Every structure is written in structure tokens, then in C-alpha cells.
Amino acid sequence: MLRPFRKPLIVVAPKKLLKLREAGSDIEEFHEGKCFLRVIPENNASIVPSKVRKVVFCSGQVYYDLIAEREKLKKTDIAIIRLEQLAPFPFKNMIEEV
């Protein structure tokens, strides 16, 4: 509404994430300002940063598919980082937030 022109809102997203419990946020996260981050780092306690040999950047539903596959294979040497803003890529903010 603040722009001098209007664009239609078109959401092209799978509906799987609407029902996925892990994709939801607690109401406290909205008050603390932690819900809308450009880069969401790995938060699994079993992943030791010094033993990570691969880092995977992904976004959206792919993240939850990768997490499920990593748990199925019992891998602890792969870190998965979510990108919530793909363009423009947040190079400077990514370093500060992680």
C-alpha cells in the first residue's frame, strides 16, 4: 500500500507446510523478534560444529525433507541452514546473525 503502484499478491507455495507442526512458530517468538530472520542457523544439539563436513543451504519445504532424511540416515556431519530471503542474498547479515 505504500508503493505508488499495485502488484497482485500471488502465493505459489505447497500446502504441506500449513499442516506441518514443525513449520509453526510459538507466539513468544513473535514478541522476541526471532521469528522473521533472513538466515536461520542449525539448531540441532546433536550437530557439533567442529565435526561438520557439509553445509547445505535451502529454503521452504526442502528444509523439512532434508531434516527427515538426515534423521533417517542418522547423519551428524551435515549442517542444514535455512534461507528465508533468497534475493538479495544477505551476505553481511548472514555473518552477523550466525
C-alpha positions as CSV (number, residue, x, y, z in Angstrom):
1,M,0.0,0.0,0.0
2,L,3.0,2.3,0.4
3,R,4.2,2.0,-3.1
4,P,2.9,4.2,-5.9
5,F,1.8,1.1,-7.9
6,R,0.0,-2.1,-7.0
7,K,1.0,-5.6,-7.7
8,P,-1.3,-8.6,-7.2
9,L,-0.3,-11.0,-4.4
10,I,0.2,-14.4,-5.8
11,V,1.4,-17.1,-3.4
12,V,2.8,-20.2,-5.2
13,A,3.6,-22.5,-2.3
14,P,2.8,-26.1,-1.4
15,K,0.1,-26.5,1.2
16,K,2.1,-29.2,3.1
17,L,3.8,-26.7,5.4
18,L,0.4,-25.4,6.6
19,K,-0.2,-28.7,8.3
20,L,3.3,-29.5,9.4
21,R,3.7,-28.9,13.1
22,E,7.5,-28.2,12.9
23,A,6.9,-25.3,10.5
24,G,4.9,-23.4,13.0
25,S,6.2,-20.8,15.5
26,D,5.3,-20.2,19.1
27,I,3.6,-16.9,20.0
28,E,6.6,-16.0,22.2
29,E,8.9,-15.9,19.2
30,F,6.8,-13.1,17.7
31,H,7.3,-11.0,20.8
32,E,11.0,-11.6,21.0
33,G,11.6,-10.7,17.3
34,K,13.2,-14.1,16.5
35,C,10.5,-15.3,14.1
36,F,11.4,-13.3,11.0
37,L,15.1,-14.0,10.3
38,R,16.7,-13.9,6.9
39,V,19.1,-16.8,7.8
40,I,18.1,-19.5,10.3
41,P,21.1,-21.4,11.6
42,E,21.3,-25.1,12.6
43,N,19.6,-25.6,15.9
44,N,20.1,-29.4,16.4
45,A,22.1,-30.2,19.5
46,S,23.5,-33.4,18.0
47,I,25.3,-31.4,15.3
48,V,28.8,-30.5,16.6
49,P,30.2,-27.5,14.6
50,S,33.8,-28.9,14.6
51,K,32.7,-32.2,13.1
52,V,30.5,-30.7,10.3
53,R,31.9,-31.6,6.8
54,K,29.0,-30.4,4.7
55,V,26.8,-27.3,5.0
56,V,23.5,-27.3,3.0
57,F,21.7,-24.0,2.3
58,C,18.0,-24.5,1.5
59,S,14.6,-22.8,1.8
60,G,11.0,-23.8,2.3
61,Q,9.7,-27.3,2.2
62,V,13.1,-28.7,1.1
63,Y,14.4,-28.0,4.6
64,Y,11.9,-30.3,6.3
65,D,12.5,-33.0,3.7
66,L,16.3,-32.8,4.3
67,I,15.9,-32.9,8.1
68,A,13.7,-36.0,7.8
69,E,16.3,-37.7,5.5
70,R,19.2,-36.7,7.8
71,E,17.4,-38.2,10.8
72,K,16.6,-41.4,8.9
73,L,20.2,-41.8,7.9
74,K,21.5,-40.8,11.4
75,K,24.0,-38.3,9.9
76,T,25.6,-35.8,12.3
77,D,28.2,-34.3,10.0
78,I,25.8,-32.3,7.8
79,A,24.5,-28.9,8.9
80,I,21.3,-27.6,7.3
81,I,20.8,-23.8,7.2
82,R,17.6,-22.2,6.1
83,L,17.5,-19.1,3.9
84,E,14.2,-17.2,4.3
85,Q,15.3,-14.3,1.9
86,L,16.9,-15.5,-1.3
87,A,17.2,-12.2,-3.1
88,P,19.1,-10.0,-2.5
89,F,21.2,-12.6,-0.7
90,P,22.0,-11.3,2.8
91,F,25.8,-11.7,2.8
92,K,26.5,-9.1,5.5
93,N,23.5,-10.0,7.7
94,M,24.2,-13.7,7.5
95,I,27.6,-13.4,9.1
96,E,26.2,-11.2,11.9
97,E,23.2,-13.4,12.7
98,V,25.1,-16.8,12.7
